[in-house]
Amino acid sequence: MRLLALPMTLIVIALLVYLLVVLARSGKPASRRGAAGAPRWETDTVMENGWTLIVVRKVALGPAGPVELARQTVRTIKDDDPNWDELYREAMVEARNRVSTLEIESG
């Protein structure tokens, strides 16, 4: 009987260690699980057809990467506008302010 007790004890200990490792790898804290998939607003710049679009996007992290849920265009600037730099900076300030407002409203 003693001969079987030691191997059985080792098997049970090995099984418990295996279960702990599996749980540690797959389990994330609840706060991190919620934060990973929670949508957030962010600024973005899109360049297409000779125009620069400053937009704010609502993005959530999906299983295959970021997913755009909503988009608002803040301003469009013609790429050859002589005041492009100044207009771009102003538009980015406006976009960041809008992101702050949208985050407050959706929170």
C-alpha positions, 0 to 999 in steps of 0.5 A, spaced: 500 500 500 505 504 501 508 503 494 502 506 491 501 512 496 507 515 493 506 515 486 499 517 487 501 523 491 506 525 486 500 525 480 495 529 484 501 534 486 503 534 478 495 535 476 494 541 481 501 544 478 498 543 471 491 546 473 494 552 476 499 554 470 493 553 466 489 558 470 494 563 470 495 563 463 488 564 461 485 568 466 486 575 466 484 580 472 477 583 471 479 590 470 484 588 464 479 584 461 474 590 461 479 595 459 481 591 453 475 591 449 472 598 452 471 603 446 475 609 446 475 616 442 482 617 439 484 623 434 486 620 427 489 624 420 486 621 413 490 623 407 486 622 401 484 625 394 489 631 395 485 632 402 487 631 409 481 629 414 482 630 421 477 626 424 475 623 431 474 615 431 471 611 437 475 604 437 474 598 440 479 592 441 476 586 437 479 579 436 482 581 430 485 588 432 482 595 433 475 596 430 472 603 428 465 604 431 464 611 429 467 617 426 466 624 426 470 629 421 473 635 425 476 639 419 478 638 412 484 641 409 486 641 402 493 638 401 496 644 397 493 650 402 499 655 403 496 655 411 496 647 411 501 647 418 497 652 421 490 649 419 492 642 421 495 644 428 488 648 429 484 642 427 488 637 432 487 642 438 479 642 436 479 634 435 483 633 442 478 637 445 472 633 442 475 627 444 475 630 451 468 632 451 466 625 447 469 621 453 466 625 458 459 624 455 460 617 454 463 615 461 
